[in-house]
Amino acid sequence: MNSASIMDKSEEVILSPMYRLPIIIIIFGITLFLAPIPSWIGIATFTFGLFLLVQSFTLRVKVTSEAFIVLQLNKEIRCFPFKDWLAWRIFLPNLPGILYFRETASPHLLPILFDIKMLESQLEEKVSSLKIKNESK
């Protein structure tokens, strides 16, 4: 193993999973199911929360010096090289949050199913110049 590959491995960070968003959506779905509205709304919300909960157990995000990589059961399913990024922002950071980033090909919105502080610090370290600043005063 050469020193370059050792250095690349040390720069990889796998974000810790967070289960807050799926649990909030599941609880919200249960309350909707009990509310005097059509039951399919509560069932759909609850099912979506369960889907996100399964995703939070199976998906991981790896951040390297070159890319934002989505893994499912430790197999790479999508790679977003930072060289293709135009901008990024975290919406609703005090809630579970949504990561928005724009690549040259298309924009992406991802629910944050992992440690939001670790994600933000990694993105600040790798692509801070592309962060969209909050312009509200």
Protein Blocks (a to p, Z undefined) as FASTA:
>chain_A
ZZklmmmmmmpccddddfklmmmmmmmmmmmmmpccdfklmmmmmmmmmmmmmmmmmpcc
dddfkbccddeehiafbdcdfklpfbdcdehklmnopaddddfkbccddddfbdfklmmm
mmmmmmmmlpccdfbZZ
